[in-house]
Amino acid sequence: MTMTPSYEDLLYEVRNGVAWITINRPEKMNAFRGTTCDELIKALYRAGYDKNVGAIVLAGAGDRAFCTGGDQSAHDGNYDGRGTIGLPIEELHTAIRDVPKPVIARVQGFAIGGGNVLCTICDLTICSEKAVFGQVGPKMGSVDPGYGTAFLARVVGEKKAREIWYLNKRYSGQEAVAMGLANVCVPPEKLDETVQEWAETICERSPTAIAIAKRSFNMDTAQQAGIAGLGMYALKLYYDTEESREGVNALKEKRKPEFRKFAK
């Protein structure tokens, strides 16, 4: 096992040819800020082009959450970093799809909002029986106008994707497997073992064949990158409205948002 503690918001280690990239913000339910996204992009490409790595695991530190999306404490209108909305989120999504190795989401707890989008985009998702999946965007004055909606529909089907986004319900690990959002759901104590086992199996396969297969899978939805890019500009304008800000304000004030009061 080799470890390189060179990140502020992440842990990066290689276990028997498998790169584990862990969002290390458990006090924030592993929500991401601008720094987190930048580091994830760098870590993904680092692992993706390391010839000693055959598969990548994306995880969240602690027991409570895989990732809960954008850090709302770094969100007053737009977020705190670079990119169209203050987060280089399009680049992060692209990195997961672009690296020539499978990325496995290890989901031990909440995969909500932008965190749910990350595990949707990952090649494989392995979750524990304590995992909770769901979307909250329309409850928070937000939405993912790219892969989080269009690609989700490819993964779980149109009707289910619309249910997820319109109703903002929460789903168990077993429900995620049933709808195709996750590959397998295992007891919590078996999660890391199962993730490592799947990743090591991938490491035994031809890396060129795997890379070609991944590119081929992605080709069918490559146009969604353009949809996402355009949508992020619309989202930037939306974040500057009182309607969107009502979601963040209501969260901070611990009350139910009144979006229709501000809709134009």
C-alpha positions as CSV (number, residue, x, y, z in Angstrom):
1,M,0.0,0.0,0.0
2,T,1.3,3.4,-0.9
3,M,0.0,6.7,0.4
4,T,0.6,10.3,-0.8
5,P,-1.0,12.9,1.5
6,S,-0.8,15.7,-1.0
7,Y,-4.4,17.0,-1.0
8,E,-6.4,19.2,1.3
9,D,-9.8,17.7,0.8
10,L,-9.0,14.2,-0.4
11,L,-7.2,11.0,0.6
12,Y,-5.4,9.2,-2.2
13,E,-3.9,5.7,-1.9
14,V,-3.2,2.7,-4.1
15,R,-4.2,-0.7,-2.8
16,N,-2.9,-3.6,-5.0
17,G,-3.3,-1.7,-8.2
18,V,-6.6,0.0,-7.2
19,A,-6.5,3.8,-6.6
20,W,-8.8,4.9,-3.8
21,I,-9.8,8.5,-4.0
22,T,-11.7,9.5,-0.9
23,I,-13.5,12.8,-0.3
24,N,-12.2,13.7,3.2
25,R,-14.8,16.2,4.5
26,P,-16.9,14.0,6.9
27,E,-17.8,17.0,9.0
28,K,-19.5,18.5,5.9
29,M,-21.1,15.1,4.9
30,N,-18.4,15.0,2.2
31,A,-20.0,17.9,0.4
32,F,-17.7,19.4,-2.2
33,R,-16.4,22.9,-2.6
34,G,-14.3,24.4,-5.4
35,T,-11.1,23.0,-3.9
36,T,-12.6,19.5,-3.6
37,C,-13.6,19.5,-7.3
38,D,-10.2,20.7,-8.4
39,E,-8.5,18.0,-6.4
40,L,-10.8,15.3,-7.6
41,I,-10.1,16.2,-11.2
42,K,-6.3,16.0,-10.6
43,A,-6.6,12.8,-8.6
44,L,-8.7,11.1,-11.3
45,Y,-6.3,11.9,-14.1
46,R,-3.4,11.0,-11.9
47,A,-4.9,7.5,-11.3
48,G,-6.3,7.3,-14.8
49,Y,-2.9,7.6,-16.5
50,D,-0.8,5.7,-13.9
51,K,0.2,2.4,-15.5
52,N,0.3,0.8,-12.1
53,V,-3.4,1.4,-11.5
54,G,-6.1,-0.7,-13.2
55,A,-9.2,0.6,-11.5
56,I,-10.3,3.6,-9.5
57,V,-12.6,3.8,-6.4
58,L,-14.4,7.0,-5.5
59,A,-15.4,7.1,-1.9
60,G,-16.4,9.4,1.0
61,A,-14.8,9.4,4.4
62,G,-16.6,8.4,7.6
63,D,-19.8,6.3,7.9
64,R,-22.5,8.8,7.2
65,A,-22.1,10.0,3.6
66,F,-20.6,9.2,0.3
67,C,-21.2,12.7,-0.9
68,T,-24.0,15.2,-0.4
69,G,-23.3,17.5,-3.4
70,G,-22.3,21.1,-3.2
71,D,-21.3,22.6,0.1
72,Q,-24.1,25.0,0.9
73,S,-21.9,26.9,3.4
74,A,-19.8,27.9,0.3
75,H,-23.0,28.9,-1.6
76,D,-24.4,32.4,-1.6
77,G,-25.7,32.6,-5.2
78,N,-22.9,30.9,-7.0
79,Y,-20.2,28.7,-5.3
80,D,-16.7,29.6,-4.1
81,G,-14.4,28.3,-6.9
82,R,-13.9,28.5,-10.6
83,G,-16.1,27.2,-13.3
84,T,-19.5,28.4,-14.7
85,I,-21.3,28.1,-11.4
86,G,-18.3,28.6,-9.1
87,L,-17.6,24.8,-9.2
88,P,-15.7,23.1,-12.1
89,I,-18.5,20.4,-12.0
90,E,-18.6,19.9,-15.8
91,E,-14.8,19.1,-15.7
92,L,-15.3,16.7,-12.8
93,H,-18.0,14.8,-14.6
94,T,-15.9,14.7,-17.8
95,A,-12.9,13.4,-15.8
96,I,-14.9,10.4,-14.5
97,R,-16.0,9.6,-18.0
98,D,-12.6,10.4,-19.7
99,V,-10.2,8.4,-17.6
100,P,-9.5,5.1,-19.5
101,K,-10.2,3.0,-16.4
102,P,-13.5,2.1,-14.7
103,V,-14.4,4.3,-11.7
104,I,-16.3,2.5,-9.0
105,A,-18.5,4.6,-6.6
106,R,-18.3,3.1,-3.0
107,V,-21.5,4.3,-1.3
108,Q,-21.7,3.6,2.4
109,G,-24.3,6.3,3.4
110,F,-25.9,9.3,1.8
111,A,-25.5,9.9,-1.9
112,I,-27.6,12.9,-2.3
113,G,-27.8,15.8,-4.8
114,G,-24.5,16.3,-6.6
115,G,-23.2,13.1,-4.8
116,N,-26.0,11.1,-6.4
117,V,-24.9,12.5,-9.8
118,L,-21.3,11.4,-9.1
119,C,-22.3,7.8,-8.4
120,T,-24.7,7.9,-11.5
121,I,-21.8,8.9,-13.8
122,C,-19.3,6.3,-12.3
123,D,-18.9,3.1,-14.3
124,L,-20.1,1.0,-11.4
125,T,-21.7,1.6,-8.1
126,I,-21.4,-0.7,-5.1
127,C,-23.4,0.3,-2.0
128,S,-24.0,-0.9,1.5
129,E,-27.4,-1.7,3.1
130,K,-27.1,1.7,4.9
131,A,-26.8,3.7,1.7
132,V,-29.4,6.3,0.9
133,F,-29.8,7.7,-2.6
134,G,-31.8,10.7,-3.8
135,Q,-32.1,14.2,-5.3
136,V,-32.9,17.4,-3.6
137,G,-32.3,20.1,-6.2
138,P,-35.8,21.4,-6.6
139,K,-36.1,21.6,-2.8
140,M,-32.9,23.6,-2.6
141,G,-33.3,26.0,-5.6
142,S,-31.0,24.0,-7.8
143,V,-30.8,21.3,-10.5
144,D,-28.3,19.4,-12.5
145,P,-29.0,20.3,-16.1
146,G,-26.6,17.7,-17.7
147,Y,-25.6,14.2,-16.8
148,G,-27.6,14.4,-13.5
149,T,-30.8,14.5,-15.5
150,A,-30.3,13.3,-19.1
151,F,-27.8,10.5,-18.2
152,L,-29.8,9.5,-15.2
153,A,-32.7,8.8,-17.5
154,R,-30.5,6.4,-19.5
155,V,-29.5,4.6,-16.3
156,V,-32.9,4.2,-14.6
157,G,-35.4,5.1,-17.3
158,E,-37.3,8.2,-18.1
159,K,-40.2,7.8,-15.7
160,K,-38.0,6.9,-12.7
161,A,-35.6,9.7,-13.4
162,R,-38.4,12.2,-13.4
163,E,-39.8,10.8,-10.2
164,I,-36.3,11.2,-8.6
165,W,-36.1,14.8,-9.6
166,Y,-39.7,15.9,-9.3
167,L,-40.5,14.3,-5.9
168,N,-37.1,14.2,-4.2
169,K,-37.8,10.9,-2.5
170,R,-35.0,8.9,-0.8
171,Y,-34.2,5.4,-1.9
172,S,-32.4,2.5,-0.1
173,G,-29.5,0.6,-1.5
174,Q,-31.7,-2.3,-2.5
175,E,-34.1,0.1,-4.3
176,A,-31.1,1.6,-6.1
177,V,-30.0,-1.9,-7.3
178,A,-33.6,-2.6,-8.5
179,M,-33.8,0.6,-10.6
180,G,-30.3,0.1,-12.0
181,L,-28.7,3.0,-10.1
182,A,-26.4,0.6,-8.3
183,N,-24.9,-2.8,-9.2
184,V,-25.0,-4.5,-5.9
185,C,-25.9,-3.8,-2.3
186,V,-24.0,-5.6,0.5
187,P,-23.8,-5.6,4.3
188,P,-21.7,-2.6,5.6
189,E,-19.0,-4.8,6.9
190,K,-18.6,-6.4,3.4
191,L,-18.5,-3.1,1.5
192,D,-14.8,-2.4,1.2
193,E,-14.0,-6.1,0.6
194,T,-16.5,-6.3,-2.2
195,V,-15.3,-3.0,-3.8
196,Q,-11.7,-4.1,-3.7
197,E,-12.6,-7.5,-5.1
198,W,-14.5,-6.1,-8.0
199,A,-11.7,-3.6,-8.7
200,E,-8.9,-6.2,-8.5
201,T,-10.9,-8.4,-10.9
202,I,-10.9,-5.4,-13.4
203,C,-7.2,-5.1,-12.9
204,E,-6.8,-8.7,-14.2
205,R,-8.5,-7.7,-17.5
206,S,-6.8,-6.3,-20.6
207,P,-6.4,-2.5,-19.9
208,T,-6.7,-1.7,-23.6
209,A,-9.9,-3.7,-24.0
210,I,-11.3,-2.1,-20.9
211,A,-10.4,1.4,-22.2
212,I,-12.0,0.8,-25.6
213,A,-15.1,-0.6,-24.0
214,K,-15.4,2.4,-21.7
215,R,-15.0,4.8,-24.7
216,S,-17.6,2.9,-26.6
217,F,-20.1,2.9,-23.7
218,N,-19.6,6.7,-23.4
219,M,-20.0,7.4,-27.1
220,D,-23.7,6.9,-27.0
221,T,-24.2,9.8,-24.6
222,A,-21.3,12.0,-25.6
223,Q,-23.7,14.7,-26.8
224,Q,-24.9,15.2,-23.2
225,A,-21.6,17.0,-22.4
226,G,-22.9,19.8,-24.7
227,I,-26.3,19.8,-23.0
228,A,-24.5,20.0,-19.6
229,G,-22.3,22.9,-20.8
230,L,-25.3,24.9,-22.0
231,G,-27.3,24.0,-19.0
232,M,-24.7,25.2,-16.6
233,Y,-24.9,28.7,-18.0
234,A,-28.6,28.6,-17.5
235,L,-28.0,27.4,-13.9
236,K,-25.6,30.3,-13.3
237,L,-28.4,32.7,-14.2
238,Y,-30.8,30.8,-12.1
239,Y,-28.5,31.0,-9.1
240,D,-28.6,34.8,-9.3
241,T,-32.4,34.8,-8.8
242,E,-34.4,35.3,-5.6
243,E,-36.2,32.1,-6.4
244,S,-33.0,30.0,-6.2
245,R,-31.7,31.9,-3.2
246,E,-34.9,31.1,-1.3
247,G,-33.8,27.5,-1.2
248,V,-30.5,28.3,0.5
249,N,-32.1,30.9,2.8
250,A,-34.8,28.5,3.9
251,L,-32.2,25.8,4.7
252,K,-30.2,28.2,6.8
253,E,-33.3,29.5,8.6
254,K,-34.6,25.9,9.0
255,R,-38.0,26.6,7.4
256,K,-39.9,25.4,4.4
257,P,-39.0,27.3,1.2
258,E,-41.6,29.5,-0.5
259,F,-40.4,29.3,-4.1
260,R,-43.6,30.4,-5.8
261,K,-43.4,33.8,-4.0
262,F,-40.3,34.6,-6.0
263,A,-40.9,32.9,-9.4
264,K,-41.2,35.3,-12.3
